[in-house]
Amino acid sequence: MAKRRAGHFIVLLAAVVFPAVSQDPYLLNLLIMTGIWTTSVWGVRLIMSTGQLTLGHAAYMAVGAYASTLLVMKAGLSFWLAFPLSGLISAFVALLIGYPTLRIKGVYFSIITFAFAEIIRLIIVNWPSLLGGYGGIPNIPAPQPLFSIRFTSRIPFYYLILAVSFITYLVMVRMEKSRIGTIFSSIRESDTLAESIGINIMKYKVIAFGIGCFFAGLSGSFYAHYFNFTSPEFFTIWQSIYCLIFVLVGGAGSALGPFLGSFFLTLIPEFLRVAREYEPVVYAIILILVMFLLPGGLITLPARLRGQKKTH
C-alpha cells in the first residue's frame, strides 16, 4: 500500500512540474486531451462496476458541452458556474434515461444507450438555429480569469484539467472503498443475489449511471471551452466506443486503469499520423492484443513482469 501511494505521489508530482520542464504546446495538448478522456472514462468504469455496459457515453459529453456553451453564450453565466451545471444537467438527463432503461440487462441496455447517443446527435444536427447543426458552434469563450490566472495559453488549461482529473480520481477511489462501492460490486457479481439480501439494485444502478454521466458532462464542457468550438463530429458512436476501449486497455480492475488507457491510446495515434484514417482499426488491434496478452489491462503489466522475473 505504501509503495502504491508513493507511486501515485510521484506520478502526480511529475504531472504538476511538467510545464516547468516543457512548455511545448503540442505535448501540453496531448496531456490535456488525456485529462479530458480520463475524466469521462472514469465515469464509464463506474457504470461498469454495476455490471452495465454503456455505448452512449459520448452523448452525455455532448450534453455537457452544449449545455455549458449555451449557459455561457446565451444565458450569460460565468464558465465557473456553467462548468458544474453542465455536469449536473448531464446527470439529470442520465437519470431520466437511466431510470426506465437500467431495468434492462446485458446487450439490450447497451443497444438502448447507443440509440440514445444517436438521438442526441440527430437533435444537434437538426437544430442548427440553437445548436449549430453540422457546422457546430464557434467562438465559445475561454474561462474567465481565476484570481490572476488568465486562460490565454495551454498551461492554465493543463492545470485545470489536471485538478479536475485528480478530484475525479479521488471521488472514484473513495467510492470504490466505501460501502456504496461494495454494493456496486455485489450488483455486478449477481444482482439477483444482491436483491435477495435487501439491496435496491435499481437505486444503486441509477446512482452509478448518474455520477458517471456527471463526469462525462464535465469533460464535454471542458472540451468546448478549451477548443472554443463544439460540433457533433466529436460526439459520435466512435467516441463512445473509444471510452470503453480506454477502460479495457488500461484495466477496469483498478481506478488507475482508465488513466493508463487514455494516456496510452491518446499518444499512440500521434505516432501513426499517416494512418490516421485507420485509427479505429489500430484501437481494435491494440484491444485484441491486450485482451490476449494482458487480460487485466495495462495496469497488470508490472505484476506480470515481476512474476516472470521470479520464475527465472
N, C-alpha and C positions, 0 to 999 in steps of 0.2 A: 504493500500500500504506500509506504514512504517513497519507494522508488518511482511508483506511478505518479505520485503528487509532484515529485521533483522533476520528472519528465514533463508533466503538464506545465509546471512553472517555467521551465527552460523554453518550451515552445512559445508560451505567452510572452516571455521576456524578449525572445528573438523577434516576435511579431511587433512588439512595441518599439524596439530600437531599429527596426529595418529601415524606416525612412531616413534615419541618421547615417546609415551605411550607403543607401542608394535611393536617389530621388528620380530614377528613371520612370517617366510616365507610363511606358509600356508595361514594366514589371508591376508598378502600382495598380494599373488597370486590371491585370490578371489576378492580383490578390484581392482587389475589390470585388471582381466577379466571383471569385471563390467564396468570399464572405456572403454575397447575395444568395448564391446557390446553397451554401451551408445552412443559412438561416431558414430557408424554405425546406430543405431536405430533412432537417431535424424534425420538422412537422410531419413529414411522410413517415419517418421512423416511429414517431409517437402513435400515429394512426395504425401502423403495422403492429404495434405492441399489443393491440386488442384483437389481432387476427384478421383485420380488414385490409384489403389491397386497393388503393386508390389509383385510378388512371386519369384523374382530372384535377390534379393539384395546381396546374398552371392556370386554371380558371380562377382560383382564389388569389393567385398572384395578380391576375388581370383585374379582379375586383378591387384589390388594394391599390394598384397603380392608377386606375381610372377614378376611384373614389378620392384618393389623395389629390390627383390633378384637378378634379372638379371643385373640391373643397378649397383649394388654393386659388385657382384661376377664376372660378365663378362665384364662390361664396366669400372670397377674400380672407380666408383663415390663414394663420401662420403655418408654415410647414411643421413646426414643433407641436402644433395641435392636430394638424391633419394626419401626421405620421401615425400616432397611436390610434386615432379614429379610423384610419384605413384598415388597421388590423382588427379593430372591433367590428367594423362593417363586414369584413370578410368572415369573421367568426359568426356573426349574426346570420349571414347568408348560408354558411355551413350548417348552422343549427336548423334553419328552415328546410334545407335539403336533407340533412342527415337524419332528422327525427323520423320521417316516414321510410327512408331508404335503408337505414342501418339495420332494420329488421331482416333485410335480405342478406344472405350469406354467400361467400365464395365468389365465383366468377360473375354472377349476376349483379352483385354490388359493383364490381369493377366496371362492368358494361354501363351501368347507370351513371357512374362518375364520369366515364368517357363521354356519354351522351350529354351530360350537363356541361362539360367543358366545351363541347361543340356548340351548344345553345348559347353560352356566354359569348363565344367568338362570333356567332352569327348576329347576335344583338349588337355587338360593337360594329361589325361590318355594315349592318343595315340601319344604323342610326348616326349617319355622318354629321347631322346638324349639332349633335351634342357630343358624340364620342369620336368624331373624326373619320369614321369608316376605315377603308383600307389605307388611306393616307396618314392616319394617326393624328396625334395632337402634338404640334411642335411648340417650341419656346416655353416649355414648362420651367418655371423659375427654380433656381437652386435654393437650398435652405437659407433663411435669413441668418445674418451673423449671430453667433452664440458667444456672448461676452465680447472678446476681441477677436474671435476666430471667424474669418471670412471664407466662405466656400467658393474660392476662385481658382483653386488648384486641386489636384487629386489627393494631396496629403490630408486635408481635413476630412474628405470623404472616406479615406482609408481608415482614419482613426474612428470615425463614426460607425462604419460597418464593423470594425473590429470590436467596438464596445457593444453593438447590438448582437453580434455573433457570440461574444463571451457571455453576455447576460442570458441569451437563449440557451447556451450550453449549461450554464448554472441551473436554469429552470429545469431543463431536461434531466440533469443528474439528480437534482433534488427530488423531482417527481419519481424517478426510477427507484430511488432508495426509500421512498415513503410508502405508506400504506396503500395509496392510490396506485403506485407503480406495481405493487404486489397483486392488486386486484386486476390491473390490466393484463399482467402475465397469466393469471389464472383464467381469465376470459379467453386469452389466446390459446392456452393449452386445451381447455374444454369449457366452452360457455355453458353447456348443459350441466356439467358438474358444478360450476360456479353458481348458476341459478338455483341449483338444488340446495345449496347451503345459505341461501337468502340474499345473494348479490343481485342487485338490479342491473343486469348486464346492459340494457338499453341506455340507462342513465350514464354509465361509465363509457360506453362506446361514443355517445354523443359528446361527452366532456372531452375525450381524446380527439375526436374529429374537430370540435370547435377550437381547441387550443392549437392543434396542428395547423389549421387554416388561418388562425390569427397570425402566426409567424409567416405564413405564406403571404398574407396581406402586407405585412411589414416589408418583406423583401421586394414585393411588387412596387410599393410606394417608393422605396429607396431607389430602385431601378429607374423609375420615371424621372425623379428629380436629379439623379446622377447624370443621366444621358440627356436631360432636358427634352425628352421625347418619349412617347409611348405609342405602340402600334400593336394590332392583333397578331402581327407576324411573330412576335416574341412569345406569345401565349398560345401556342399550338399544342396538339396532342404529343408532338415530339418532345416539347419541354416537360410535359407530364411524365413521359416515359424516361427521359433523362434523370428526372428526380428519383425515380425508382431504381434506375441503374446505379446512380451515385450511392444509394444506400447499400445495395447488394455488393457492389465492388468494394466499397470501404469496409463494410461489415455491419450488419444490423444488430449484432450481439453486443456492441459497445457504443456508448454515446459519442466516442471519437470517430467511429466508422464513417458517418456522413461527411465529416470534415475531410478525412483522408480521401474518400471517394470523390468529393467535389474538387479538392486540390489536384489530385492526380488527373482527373478527367477534364479539368479546365486547362491544364498545361499541355496534355498530350496533343490536342488538335492544333496547338500553336506550332508544334514541330512537324505537322503534316499539312501545311497550308496548301500545298499543291494538290492535295486530295480532299480539300475542304468539303466538296460536294458529297464525298463518301463518308462523312462524319458518322451518320447512323450505323453504317457497316462497321466502321472502326470501333465504335462503342459496343456493338454486338459481339465482335470478335473478342474484345477485352473482357466482356462479361462472361462469355463462354469459357475463356481460359482461366479466369479467376474461379468460376464455379467448379471447374475440374481440378485445378491445382491448389486453390485455397478456398474451400467451401465456406469458410467463415469470414472471407473477405481479407483485404489488405491488413486489417488490424491484427490478424493472427500470424502475420509473417514473422515478426520477431520470435514468437514462441515456437514456430515451426523450425526456424533456423537454430534456436537453442537446442531443440530436441534432436536435430541432426548432428550437432556438434557432440552431444553427449553419447551418441551411438557410435562415434568414431574413436 
